[in-house]
């Protein structure tokens, strides 16, 4: 009985590790995308002088990226948990 419990525990830990790695990856990509969008809003490519007048648009972009990343990560965790319950 004990080896079966260890096998179930190991499979669960492996699934959790995969899910959390996906969630962290999505969150990282969202922050990078938010920073790029925020910087693009703060300093548009058509602007003649490339100077940042305010850091606020960059922070707003990063915040939006974080929120999108959180939502995507929660959706992925939710769907993978539902798939695990079906099997």
Secondary structure, 3 states (H helix, E strand, C coil): CHHHHHHHHHHHHHHHHHHHHHHHHHHHHHHHHHHHHHHHHHCCCCCCCCCCCCCHHHHHHHHHHHHHHHHHHHHHHHHHHHHHHHC
